[in-house]
Amino acid sequence: MASELSRLLIASSHFYPRTGGVERYVFEVAKGLAEWHGHAVTVLTSGPSRSRVETDRIGEVKVVRVPTWTSLSSAPLSPTWLWQLRRVVSHEKPQLINTHAPQPGLPDLVALTSPPSVPLVATYHSGSLKKGGWTDVVIGRYEASLLPRVLSRSRTVIVTGQAVAEEPYIPDDKVEYIPPGVDTAVFHPDPSSVHQPGQLVYVGRIDRNSGWKGISTLLRALRLLALTHPSVRLQMVGDGDAIEDYRREAAQLGLADRVEFTGRLDGPDLARAYQSAGALVLASETAAESFGMVLIEALACGTPVVGTRVGGIPGVIEDTGGGLLAPARNPEALAGAIGRLLDDPAAAAAMGRRGQQAVHQRYTWRHTVDAYDRVVRGHLVVTAR
C-alpha cells in the first residue's frame, strides 16, 4: 500500500548548489529516497529570482525555487511566500511533507499552512541558534513560540544529532535520531596518499555570521603549537565572506606562512585534503554544531579528528573512537589535544582506523536514507488506511 502513496515534498530554506551541512543532508536524503526507494520527491526551497518561481530537476528530484526578496542573517525571506507556498503544495499534492529547520521562514510557513490531513515530519538540524548577539532576542522568540508550534504538528521529529533531542522545544515522544552519512565511494583512505602529521585541516563555512565555528580559537591554538611543532600547518577549506578577515588575523598572529585558504573543495578534491592531513580540527563553540558532518568525512578517509565538547561533536567522537576532545573557546586545551596526536603518530593512525570502521558500520548515506524511508513509509501506511 505504501508504494502507491509516495509523493513527498521536502521543504528547506536552501538547497543545492548551496553548500553546508544541512544542504548536503537534504540533497542526499532527497536523492536517495527517489533513486533507492522509488518515491516521487519534490524539494521546495528559496531561489535567486525576486519575482519568478523556478523549477528544475536534479536527477530524479524535482526542485521548485520560490523568489527571495531579502534575508535576515542567512535566512531567506519574501512577503509573497504565503500564497506561493500554498500554491506549490496544492499543485504537488504530497502524501507527506518533510520540513528542515532550524533556519526560520520557508519550512515553518510550509508546515503551518499545509493541509492537516497531510502527515508532517520535521527534521531539526541544530541546537539553539543563539550566538550571544542582538539576534538572540528574535531567535529566543522563535524558539519559544513558532518552532514549538511546528514541532507539535509533526508526527515525527527527526534529529540529526543526539544532543539536539535534549533541547527543551523537542518533544520527547516524537524523536527519531537519523544522523548524516558519508559517500564512502568518494571518502576513503588512499594508499598513495600519506597522512602528513604536521598538516591540519579545517573544513566548513568561513562566514562572518559563523563565528561560532571557532576559527579564531583554532588560529590561536595553531600559534601555540608552532612554538613546539615547527612543521605544523593549517589548511582552511571553505568559502565565505570572512576569508580575508581570518587571513589578516593569521598574519597578525605570525601565521601567514602556516595557514592556506583553499576555497571550497568538493568530491575527490575534498577527499584528498582529508587523506593528506594528519588531523581534522573542528573547534566549534555552540550547540549549533549538532553533529559535525566533516568529522565522519575525515574519519571515512582514515584521518583522526579533534573536536570541542559542544553540540553533537562529543557523541560522534566518542561513538567512533576516532579522535580527541577539548573544551570550547580554549586555545591552550585545543593545542594540547592536537599536540597529543602530532606527538604519537601510531596512536593517531589507530584512531583513524577505528573511525573509518565505525563510519562504514553506522554512518553511510545508505544507512541515513534507509532510516528515512522507514519513517516515511510508516506514516504513509497510516495515511492509506
C-alpha positions in Angstrom: 0.0 0.0 0.0 2.8 2.4 0.9 4.4 2.1 -2.5 1.2 3.6 -4.1 1.5 6.7 -1.8 5.0 8.0 -2.4 4.7 11.7 -3.4 6.9 13.5 -0.9 7.5 17.3 -0.5 10.7 18.3 1.3 10.9 22.0 2.4 14.3 23.6 3.1 15.4 27.2 3.2 18.4 26.4 1.0 19.3 23.6 -1.4 21.9 22.6 -3.9 24.1 24.2 -5.3 24.5 26.0 -1.9 26.8 24.0 0.3 26.6 23.3 4.0 25.8 20.5 6.4 22.0 21.0 6.1 22.0 21.4 2.4 24.1 18.2 1.9 21.8 16.3 4.2 18.7 17.4 2.4 20.3 16.7 -1.0 21.4 13.2 -0.1 18.1 12.3 1.5 16.0 13.6 -1.4 18.2 11.9 -3.9 18.3 8.6 -2.0 14.5 8.5 -1.4 13.9 9.0 -5.1 16.6 6.7 -6.6 16.8 3.9 -4.0 13.2 3.8 -2.7 11.1 4.9 -5.7 9.5 8.0 -4.1 8.4 10.9 -6.2 10.3 13.7 -4.4 9.9 17.4 -4.8 12.2 19.9 -2.9 10.6 23.3 -2.2 13.3 25.9 -1.5 14.3 29.5 -2.0 15.6 30.7 -5.3 17.7 33.5 -6.7 14.9 35.3 -8.5 13.0 38.2 -6.8 9.8 37.5 -8.8 9.7 34.1 -10.5 9.0 30.6 -9.2 11.6 28.5 -11.0 11.5 24.7 -11.5 14.4 22.4 -12.4 15.4 18.8 -11.9 18.5 17.3 -10.3 18.5 13.6 -11.3 15.2 12.1 -10.1 14.4 15.1 -7.8 12.1 17.9 -8.8 13.2 21.3 -7.4 10.8 24.3 -7.0 12.5 27.5 -6.1 10.4 30.4 -4.8 11.5 34.0 -5.1 13.7 35.6 -2.4 13.3 39.3 -1.6 15.7 39.7 1.2 17.4 37.8 4.0 17.9 38.1 7.8 21.3 36.8 8.7 21.4 33.9 6.2 17.6 33.1 6.3 15.9 34.0 3.0 12.6 35.9 3.3 9.8 37.1 1.0 6.3 38.6 1.6 5.0 36.6 -1.4 5.7 33.2 0.1 2.4 32.7 1.9 0.3 32.3 -1.3 3.2 30.9 -3.4 4.0 28.1 -1.0 0.3 27.2 -0.6 0.0 27.1 -4.4 3.0 24.8 -4.8 1.8 22.4 -2.1 -1.7 22.3 -3.7 -0.1 21.6 -7.1 2.2 18.9 -5.9 -0.4 17.1 -3.8 2.1 15.4 -1.4 1.2 12.5 0.7 3.9 13.6 3.2 5.7 16.8 3.9 9.2 16.9 5.5 10.5 20.3 6.7 14.1 21.0 7.6 14.9 23.5 10.4 16.3 25.4 12.3 16.5 28.2 9.8 13.3 30.1 10.3 11.0 31.1 7.4 10.1 28.9 4.5 9.9 25.5 6.2 7.8 27.0 9.1 5.3 28.5 6.6 5.0 25.2 4.7 4.4 23.3 8.0 1.9 25.7 9.4 -0.2 26.3 6.2 -0.2 22.7 4.8 -3.4 20.7 5.0 -3.8 19.0 8.4 -4.6 15.7 6.6 -1.1 15.5 5.1 1.4 13.9 7.6 4.2 16.3 8.6 7.7 15.1 9.6 10.0 17.8 10.9 13.8 17.4 10.7 15.8 19.6 13.2 19.5 20.0 12.5 20.8 22.1 15.3 20.8 23.0 18.9 19.8 26.6 19.9 20.8 29.2 17.3 21.6 31.8 20.0 25.0 33.2 19.4 25.3 35.9 22.1 24.4 38.8 19.9 21.4 41.1 19.3 19.7 38.5 17.1 19.3 36.3 20.2 16.1 38.3 21.1 14.5 37.3 17.8 15.8 33.7 18.0 14.6 33.3 21.5 11.1 34.3 20.5 11.2 31.9 17.5 12.4 29.0 19.7 9.7 29.8 22.4 6.7 30.3 20.1 6.8 29.4 16.4 9.2 26.5 16.5 7.2 24.5 19.1 4.0 25.0 17.1 5.7 23.4 14.0 7.1 20.5 16.1 3.8 19.9 17.8 2.1 19.5 14.4 4.7 16.9 13.3 4.1 13.2 13.6 7.8 12.6 14.0 10.7 14.9 14.8 13.9 13.7 13.2 17.1 15.0 14.9 20.4 14.7 13.2 22.5 14.8 16.4 21.8 13.1 19.7 22.4 16.2 21.7 19.6 18.0 19.7 17.0 15.8 21.4 17.9 17.5 24.7 16.7 20.9 23.6 13.5 21.9 25.6 11.4 22.5 22.5 12.0 19.0 21.1 9.0 16.7 22.1 10.5 13.6 23.7 7.7 11.3 22.5 8.2 12.1 18.8 12.0 11.9 18.4 13.8 9.8 15.8 17.6 10.0 15.6 18.9 9.8 12.0 22.5 11.1 11.6 24.1 12.3 8.4 26.1 9.9 6.3 29.2 9.7 4.1 29.7 8.7 0.5 32.4 6.1 1.1 32.9 5.7 -2.7 34.4 9.2 -2.5 35.7 9.5 1.1 38.1 6.6 1.8 41.8 6.0 2.6 44.1 6.4 -0.4 47.2 4.1 -0.2 49.1 6.5 -2.4 48.4 9.5 -0.1 50.4 9.7 3.1 49.0 11.5 6.1 51.3 14.4 7.0 51.4 14.6 10.8 52.0 18.3 10.8 49.2 19.1 8.4 45.9 20.1 10.0 42.7 20.8 8.1 39.5 22.7 8.8 36.5 22.2 6.5 33.4 24.4 6.7 31.9 27.8 6.0 34.1 30.8 6.7 31.4 33.4 7.2 31.2 36.5 9.4 27.9 35.1 10.8 29.6 31.7 11.5 31.9 32.9 14.2 30.6 30.1 16.4 32.8 27.7 14.2 35.7 28.8 16.5 38.2 29.7 13.7 39.8 32.4 15.9 40.3 29.8 18.6 41.8 27.4 16.1 44.3 30.1 14.9 45.4 30.9 18.4 45.9 27.2 19.1 48.0 27.0 16.0 50.2 29.8 17.2 50.8 27.9 20.4 51.5 24.6 18.5 54.0 26.4 16.3 56.2 27.0 19.4 56.8 23.3 19.8 56.0 21.8 16.4 57.9 23.8 13.7 56.3 21.8 10.8 52.7 22.4 11.8 50.4 23.9 9.1 46.7 24.5 8.7 44.7 24.2 5.5 41.4 26.1 5.6 38.9 24.6 3.2 35.7 26.5 2.6 34.3 29.7 1.2 32.5 32.7 2.7 32.8 36.4 3.3 35.2 36.2 6.2 38.2 34.7 4.4 40.1 38.0 4.3 39.3 38.7 7.9 40.8 35.5 9.0 43.8 35.9 6.6 44.6 39.2 8.3 44.1 37.6 11.8 46.5 34.8 10.8 49.1 37.3 9.7 48.7 39.3 12.9 49.4 36.1 14.9 52.6 35.5 12.8 51.0 32.6 11.0 50.8 33.9 7.4 53.1 31.2 6.1 51.4 28.4 8.1 47.8 29.0 7.0 46.5 28.2 3.5 43.0 29.2 2.3 42.0 26.9 -0.5 38.4 28.0 -1.0 35.7 25.4 -1.4 36.6 21.8 -2.3 34.2 19.1 -3.3 34.3 15.4 -4.1 37.7 13.9 -4.8 39.5 17.2 -4.2 38.0 17.4 -0.7 38.8 13.7 0.0 42.4 14.4 -0.9 42.5 17.2 1.6 41.4 14.8 4.3 43.6 12.0 3.1 46.8 14.1 3.3 46.1 15.7 6.6 47.3 14.4 10.0 44.1 15.5 11.6 40.9 17.4 11.0 40.1 20.1 13.7 36.6 21.3 14.4 36.7 24.0 17.1 33.0 24.9 17.2 31.8 26.9 20.2 28.0 26.4 20.4 25.3 23.7 20.2 24.5 24.9 16.7 27.1 22.2 15.7 24.6 19.5 16.1 26.7 16.7 14.5 29.7 17.8 12.5 29.5 16.1 9.2 33.1 16.9 8.4 34.1 14.6 11.3 32.8 11.5 9.6 34.1 12.5 6.2 37.6 12.8 7.6 37.2 9.5 9.6 36.0 7.7 6.4 39.4 8.7 4.9 41.2 7.2 8.0 42.1 10.7 9.3 41.8 11.2 13.1 39.9 14.2 14.4 40.0 16.8 17.2 36.8 18.5 18.3 35.3 20.5 21.1 32.8 19.5 23.7 29.7 21.2 22.3 26.6 20.0 20.5 26.9 16.7 18.7 30.7 16.6 18.4 31.4 14.6 21.6 28.8 12.0 20.6 30.4 11.4 17.2 34.0 11.2 18.5 33.1 9.0 21.5 31.0 6.7 19.3 33.7 6.2 16.7 36.8 6.3 18.9 38.3 8.3 16.1 39.8 11.3 17.9 40.2 13.6 20.9 38.1 16.2 22.6 38.9 19.6 24.1 36.8 22.3 25.8 35.4 25.0 23.6 36.9 28.5 23.4 40.2 27.3 25.0 43.2 27.6 22.6 45.6 26.1 25.1 43.4 22.9 25.6 42.8 22.6 21.9 46.6 22.9 21.2 47.2 20.3 23.8 44.8 17.8 22.2 46.2 18.4 18.7 49.7 18.1 20.1 49.0 14.6 21.5 48.1 13.4 18.0 51.2 15.1 16.5 53.4 13.5 19.1 52.1 10.0 18.7 51.6 9.1 15.0 50.9 5.5 15.8 48.0 6.3 18.2 46.7 8.8 15.7 46.7 6.2 12.9 44.9 3.7 15.2 42.2 6.3 15.9 41.8 6.9 12.2 41.4 3.2 11.5 38.8 2.8 14.3 36.9 5.8 13.0 36.9 4.5 9.4 35.4 1.2 10.6 32.7 2.9 12.6 31.7 5.1 9.7 31.3 2.0 7.4 29.1 0.4 10.1 26.9 3.3 11.1 27.4 6.5 9.1 26.9 6.0 5.3 24.2 7.8 3.3 22.6 4.4 2.7 22.0 4.0 6.4 20.6 7.5 6.6 18.2 7.2 3.7 17.0 3.7 4.6 16.1 5.0 8.1 14.3 7.9 6.5 12.4 5.6 4.3 11.2 3.6 7.3 9.8 6.7 8.9 8.2 7.9 5.6 6.6 4.6 4.9 5.3 4.2 8.4 3.3 7.4 8.1 2.2 6.7 4.5 0.8 3.3 5.6 -1.2 5.0 8.4 -2.5 7.5 5.8 -3.5 4.8 3.4 -5.8 3.0 5.8 
